[in-house]
Amino acid sequence: MSDPSPDAQAADAQIIRATRRWLERVVIGLNLCPFARAPFVQQRVRFRVSRAQDEDALLADLREELVALSAADPQICETTLLIHPDVLADFLDYNDFLDDADEALRALGLEGELQIASFHPDYQFADAVENAVENYTNRSPYPILHLLREASIERALESIADPDEIYRRNIQTLRTLGAEGWRALSRGDDRDL
């Protein structure tokens, strides 16, 4: 694999900035995931942009990142966001791909060690209508495969009496924020919040 051109590096840097901003303002700022703050502040989140143009290339990048995260010291790299702006822009295609992603996890023998969470600009839960507020908990600026360590999730959940309360609180937070508040937050326009 050759080194990316300066233009590609600049584009990747912009994608990572937008993703970091979303993570900081939305996921952490709204406390949608109470476990996200520590690894982010401690700089133990790896942001990787995949330049895959098709599902096979994305699957290869995903396998590479799963192996790398498994081998990494959790004190240095706790989690990975594999951002793939050029493939699976259609949410239904992305959703179908998640089965292939889980199969790659199993094939690598990493099931039970790592898991994959999903984020997409058009995310829609199976039982929700397209613009239902709960969908926004998983909406991101680009399609993302979030690679997580099972042990980290288990440790974090030990401190939560009712893990389902996170989902209920998130829905209430987003309902309170409303559509206009969401748009302002997504734009970065604090004066509208």
VEXLUMLO-146576 format. One record per residue: residue in one letter; x, y, z of N, C-alpha, C in turn. Coordinates in steps of 0.02 Angstrom, whole numbers, padded with zeros to 5 digits, always signed. Layout:
aXYZXYZXYZ;...
***
This chain:
m+00042-00059+00000+00000+00000+00000+00044+00062+00000;s+00033+00107-00046+00074+00168-00051+00050+00220-00002;d+00094+00267+00014+00075+00322+00058+00023+00365+00023;p-00026+00389+00061-00077+00431+00030-00047+00498+00008;s-00076+00525-00044-00054+00590-00069-00069+00644-00018;p-00036+00703-00025-00052+00758+00022-00126+00776+00021;d-00158+00774-00037-00230+00789-00041-00271+00737-00002;a-00252+00673-00009-00288+00620+00027-00276+00627+00102;q-00215+00645+00122-00200+00655+00193-00242+00712+00221;a-00248+00767+00183-00288+00824+00205-00361+00805+00211;a-00386+00767+00162-00456+00745+00164-00468+00699+00225;d-00422+00653+00238-00428+00609+00296-00427+00649+00361;a-00384+00699+00364-00380+00741+00424-00446+00777+00436;q-00477+00801+00383-00542+00835+00390-00596+00786+00413;i-00596+00726+00388-00644+00675+00408-00634+00658+00482;i-00573+00651+00503-00558+00636+00573-00579+00694+00617;r-00565+00757+00596-00586+00815+00636-00662+00815+00645;a-00699+00803+00591-00772+00803+00596-00797+00747+00642;t-00764+00690+00639-00783+00633+00681-00766+00647+00754;r-00708+00675+00766-00688+00693+00835-00737+00744+00864;r-00755+00792+00823-00802+00844+00844-00869+00813+00863;w-00894+00767+00821-00957+00732+00835-00950+00693+00900;l-00896+00657+00908-00886+00617+00968-00885+00663+01030;e-00850+00718+01025-00844+00763+01082-00910+00800+01096;r-00941+00827+01045-01001+00869+01055-01064+00827+01066;v-01072+00774+01028-01134+00736+01030-01129+00677+01079;v-01085+00630+01065-01081+00569+01105-01061+00585+01178;i-01008+00624+01186-00985+00642+01253-01024+00702+01280;g-01033+00753+01238-01067+00814+01260-01138+00802+01285;l-01174+00758+01251-01242+00741+01273-01243+00681+01320;n-01184+00653+01333-01177+00595+01376-01218+00535+01350;l-01219+00527+01283-01255+00471+01253-01221+00405+01270;c-01155+00407+01279-01119+00348+01301-01076+00369+01360;p-01096+00350+01420-01059+00371+01479-00989+00341+01484;f-00973+00294+01440-00907+00262+01441-00858+00293+01392;a-00881+00340+01351-00839+00367+01297-00790+00420+01320;r-00806+00457+01372-00765+00513+01393-00693+00493+01411;a-00686+00443+01454-00619+00426+01479-00571+00408+01423;p-00587+00361+01378-00538+00345+01325-00524+00405+01280;f-00575+00447+01268-00565+00506+01225-00517+00555+01258;v-00530+00572+01321-00487+00620+01357-00417+00592+01365;q-00411+00527+01375-00346+00495+01384-00311+00480+01317;q-00343+00501+01263-00316+00492+01195-00301+00419+01179;r-00349+00375+01198-00342+00304+01185-00393+00281+01132;v-00417+00329+01091-00462+00313+01036-00423+00319+00972;r-00423+00267+00933-00390+00268+00867-00443+00286+00815;f-00428+00336+00774-00470+00357+00718-00435+00335+00655;r-00469+00293+00616-00439+00270+00553-00489+00281+00497;v-00466+00313+00445-00508+00323+00385-00491+00268+00336;s-00542+00231+00316-00534+00180+00264-00552+00213+00197;r-00509+00205+00149-00522+00231+00083-00550+00177+00037;a-00580+00126+00068-00611+00072+00030-00665+00101-00016;q-00668+00072-00075-00718+00092-00124-00771+00037-00133;d-00760-00019-00101-00809-00073-00105-00808-00113-00040;e-00856-00157-00032-00863-00194+00030-00804-00241+00043;d-00776-00271-00008-00719-00316+00001-00659-00279+00031;a-00645-00220+00004-00589-00181+00030-00603-00157+00101;l-00666-00139+00115-00683-00119+00183-00675-00177+00231;l-00696-00236+00210-00689-00296+00251-00615-00310+00266;a-00572-00299+00218-00500-00308+00229-00475-00257+00280;d-00496-00195+00274-00477-00143+00323-00504-00160+00392;l-00565-00184+00395-00595-00203+00459-00555-00259+00492;r-00538-00311+00454-00498-00366+00482-00432-00340+00509;e-00400-00296+00471-00336-00268+00493-00344-00230+00559;e-00397-00191+00564-00408-00152+00626-00427-00196+00684;l-00466-00249+00672-00483-00295+00726-00420-00328+00755;v-00376-00350+00711-00314-00382+00733-00270-00331+00770;a-00266-00270+00743-00225-00219+00775-00251-00201+00844;l-00317-00194+00851-00346-00176+00916-00335-00233+00965;s-00345-00294+00944-00335-00352+00987-00263-00354+01013;a-00215-00337+00971-00144-00340+00989-00121-00279+01029;a-00159-00225+01026-00136-00162+01057-00145-00164+01133;d-00102-00129+01167-00108-00120+01239-00168-00074+01252;p-00217-00096+01292-00276-00055+01304-00260+00012+01337;q-00202+00016+01370-00183+00080+01400-00159+00130+01347;i-00148+00105+01287-00127+00149+01231-00184+00157+01181;c-00218+00102+01165-00274+00104+01118-00331+00063+01146;e-00381+00097+01170-00439+00064+01201-00491+00043+01150;t-00499+00083+01098-00553+00073+01050-00535+00105+00983;t-00568+00083+00930-00553+00109+00863-00617+00129+00828;l-00615+00187+00796-00669+00208+00751-00643+00201+00680;l-00671+00153+00643-00653+00142+00573-00705+00179+00531;i-00684+00236+00505-00728+00281+00468-00720+00265+00394;h-00777+00254+00360-00773+00235+00290-00820+00278+00248;p-00797+00337+00226-00839+00384+00192-00857+00366+00120;d-00821+00321+00089-00829+00308+00018-00867+00244+00001;v-00890+00209+00051-00926+00146+00039-00981+00138+00091;l-01036+00109+00071-01094+00096+00114-01128+00160+00137;a-01134+00208+00093-01170+00269+00108-01245+00255+00117;d-01271+00205+00083-01341+00185+00091-01348+00145+00156;f-01393+00167+00200-01397+00135+00265-01417+00062+00260;l-01463+00044+00215-01483-00026+00211-01425-00071+00189;d-01383-00046+00143-01323-00084+00124-01275-00090+00183;y-01267-00035+00219-01224-00034+00278-01250-00085+00329;n-01314-00083+00342-01345-00129+00391-01334-00202+00371;d-01341-00216+00306-01329-00284+00282-01255-00304+00292;f-01210-00256+00283-01139-00269+00291-01120-00289+00362;l-01159-00268+00410-01143-00284+00480-01140-00359+00493;d-01178-00399+00456-01173-00471+00462-01104-00495+00439;d-01078-00467+00385-01011-00484+00361-00958-00463+00412;a-00969-00405+00442-00922-00380+00493-00920-00427+00553;d-00978-00449+00576-00980-00496+00632-00949-00563+00613;e-00958-00584+00552-00928-00647+00529-00851-00640+00528;a-00826-00582+00508-00753-00571+00509-00727-00575+00581;l-00764-00548+00627-00745-00551+00698-00740-00624+00721;r-00791-00663+00703-00791-00735+00722-00734-00772+00688;a-00724-00759+00623-00672-00795+00585-00603-00781+00613;l-00593-00722+00641-00528-00705+00671-00521-00732+00742;g-00573-00764+00768-00572-00790+00836-00574-00736+00889;l-00604-00678+00872-00605-00622+00919-00674-00610+00949;e-00722-00653+00933-00788-00647+00964-00780-00660+01039;g-00810-00617+01079-00802-00622+01152-00746-00578+01177;e-00701-00559+01133-00647-00512+01151-00663-00442+01126;l-00686-00438+01064-00704-00374+01033-00776-00377+01009;q-00805-00318+00999-00871-00315+00967-00872-00253+00923;i-00922-00250+00879-00928-00196+00831-00994-00160+00843;a-00989-00095+00855-01048-00052+00860-01055-00014+00795;s-01115+00007+00780-01127+00038+00714-01155+00108+00720;f-01128+00152+00677-01149+00222+00672-01152+00240+00598;h-01202+00280+00580-01212+00298+00510-01251+00363+00507;p-01239+00405+00456-01278+00467+00451-01353+00457+00446;d-01375+00400+00420-01446+00386+00412-01470+00328+00455;y-01436+00319+00511-01452+00262+00554-01526+00259+00571;q-01553+00198+00569-01623+00188+00587-01631+00121+00622;f-01655+00123+00683-01670+00061+00719-01727+00025+00684;a-01727-00041+00688-01776-00082+00651-01848-00064+00668;d-01862-00048+00730-01930-00035+00750-01947+00040+00753;a-01905+00082+00723-01916+00154+00725-01931+00182+00656;v-01969+00236+00654-01980+00271+00590-01917+00311+00574;e-01910+00332+00511-01848+00362+00487-01823+00420+00529;n-01864+00466+00547-01840+00524+00584-01856+00522+00659;a-01867+00462+00685-01879+00455+00757-01817+00477+00795;v-01829+00509+00851-01775+00538+00890-01723+00485+00912;e-01745+00425+00926-01698+00374+00950-01645+00356+00898;n-01660+00366+00833-01611+00352+00782-01549+00396+00788;y-01558+00455+00814-01503+00503+00818-01448+00482+00867;t-01463+00436+00911-01411+00412+00957-01355+00377+00918;n-01370+00352+00859-01321+00315+00819-01306+00349+00752;r-01324+00413+00746-01310+00449+00685-01244+00486+00692;s-01202+00478+00642-01134+00505+00642-01123+00542+00576;p-01069+00581+00572-01058+00618+00509-01040+00574+00449;y-01012+00516+00463-00993+00468+00411-01010+00398+00436;p-01015+00349+00391-01023+00280+00415-00961+00260+00455;i-00975+00228+00512-00921+00209+00558-00933+00139+00585;l-00881+00100+00589-00880+00037+00625-00839+00049+00688;h-00871+00045+00745-00837+00059+00809-00817-00007+00840;l-00752-00017+00847-00725-00079+00874-00712-00069+00949;l-00742-00111+00989-00739-00105+01062-00713-00168+01094;r-00681-00160+01150-00658-00217+01190-00715-00239+01236;e-00731-00303+01235-00784-00330+01279-00767-00318+01352;a-00705-00326+01372-00686-00317+01443-00699-00246+01465;s-00688-00198+01421-00700-00127+01439-00774-00115+01449;i-00815-00145+01407-00888-00136+01413-00912-00168+01478;e-00887-00228+01492-00907-00262+01553-00888-00222+01615;r-00827-00194+01616-00806-00152+01673-00850-00091+01680;a-00865-00059+01624-00907+00001+01626-00977-00015+01650;l-01004-00071+01629-01073-00089+01647-01079-00108+01721;e-01023-00127+01752-01026-00144+01823-01047-00085+01866;s-01033-00025+01841-01050+00035+01880-01120+00062+01864;i-01157+00028+01821-01224+00050+01800-01274+00001+01828;a-01320+00025+01871-01370-00020+01901-01418-00047+01848;d-01439-00005+01801-01487-00025+01750-01461+00000+01682;p-01424-00042+01645-01397-00020+01580-01451+00005+01532;d-01512-00020+01536-01565+00003+01491-01582+00076+01505;e-01564+00101+01564-01577+00171+01580-01538+00217+01534;i-01481+00195+01510-01441+00236+01463-01483+00251+01402;y-01513+00200+01373-01554+00208+01312-01614+00254+01327;r-01648+00243+01382-01706+00285+01399-01685+00358+01410;r-01630+00368+01445-01605+00436+01457-01585+00469+01391;n-01554+00432+01347-01534+00460+01282-01594+00484+01242;i-01646+00444+01241-01707+00464+01205-01735+00528+01236;q-01738+00532+01302-01763+00592+01335-01719+00652+01319;t-01653+00642+01320-01607+00697+01304-01620+00723+01234;l-01628+00678+01186-01639+00698+01117-01708+00729+01107;r-01757+00705+01142-01824+00736+01139-01821+00807+01166;t-01786+00817+01220-01779+00883+01249-01740+00929+01202;l-01688+00903+01171-01649+00942+01123-01691+00962+01063;g-01731+00915+01037-01774+00928+00980-01735+00931+00914;a-01773+00932+00860-01744+00931+00793-01701+00992+00780;e-01725+01051+00801-01686+01112+00789-01622+01113+00831;g-01627+01090+00892-01568+01085+00935-01517+01036+00906;w-01542+00980+00879-01498+00931+00848-01462+00963+00788;r-01499+00998+00747-01467+01030+00688-01415+01081+00711;a-01430+01120+00762-01382+01169+00788-01319+01134+00815;l-01330+01081+00852-01273+01043+00880-01231+01013+00824;s-01264+00986+00774-01229+00956+00718-01190+01007+00678;r-01217+01068+00672-01182+01122+00637-01126+01151+00679;g-01132+01143+00745-01083+01173+00790-01104+01243+00811;d-01167+01259+00804-01192+01326+00818-01219+01328+00890;d-01175+01340+00938-01194+01339+01009-01247+01391+01027;r-01249+01446+00992-01297+01499+01011-01369+01476+01001;d-01380+01424+00961-01449+01400+00950-01470+01348+01001;l-01425+01326+01044-01442+01273+01092-01477+01302+01153;
***
